Amino acid sequence: METKTIPIVIGRADENLVAAGLVDSLARPGGNITGSQLLNDDLIPKRLELLKALVPNLSKVALLREDVTTSVLPSIATQFGEQVAIVARGLGLEIHTFIVRGAGDLAAAFLGMKKNHDQGVVVMSPAFMFVHRRVVLDFEASHRIAAIYELRVFVEPGGLMSYGVNVAEMQRRAAVYVDKILKGAKPADLPIEQPSEFELVINLKTAKALGLTIPPSLLLRADQVTE
C-alpha cells in the first residue's frame, strides 16, 4: 500500500479485506481504509441456483474468470475453488473453470465451453470483463450459452441475467463515507459495510433468442425484466 495516512474509501471491494491484511476487522478497520466490501464469490452458489432454475436439465456449467485486473491471494483462490466444487456437487452440476489473461483468450474460453458441452456460464465481472463486455456478450449470443453476470450493466445491452448488488446504491454509500471523513470522522472507526440486498435482472429478448422460457417463479423474483 502506497500510503497509510491518507483516508481511502473503497466503493466496492471484491476481496475479503481482512484476509488480505488491509483492515483489522470489519467493525473497526483500524487504519486509513474503510468503505464497502462485496464478496462476489459468495454469491456464486445463488447464481448457480438461478441458472439451474432457468436452464432445463442443466448439468455442465462454466465459470469465467480473469487474471488481469484482480489479485486474489492463493489461499483465498484455493478456498474459493473448494467452495464452488461443493456447491456444484450439491446441485448436481459439473464445473469447468476458464481463466483469461487477455482479450485474446476469450474466444478460446468460449470454444472450450462449447467443446465441454457447457449449457451455462457464470461470468465474474471485475474491471476487465466490464471493459470487454461487448465481446463477452457477442460470444454468449454466438455460442448460444446461458450466462449470468454480477451486474445489470451486462443485461441491459443484451446479456441474459444478472444477480448482484445495486452499484448506484454502493456508490451513494461511498459518498456518505467521504462526507463523514471530510467532517472529521476517522476511517479506522467507520465499519466496513457489506450489502444485504441484491437484485435479479432478466432479459426476456435474450432468453427467447436462446430458446429459453423464463419460469414464472423467476419472473416473480426478478427486480427488473427487460425486453
Secondary structure by P-SEA (a helix, b strand, c coil): ccccccbbbbccccccccccccccccccccccccccccccccaaaaaaaaaaaccccccbbbbbbbcccccccaaaaaaaaaaaaaaaaaabbbbbbbbbccccaaaaaaaaaaaacccbbbbbccaaaaaaaaaaaaaaaaabbbbbcccccccccccccccccaaaaaaaaaaaaaaaaaacccccccccccccbbbbbbbaaaaaaacccccaaaaaacccccc
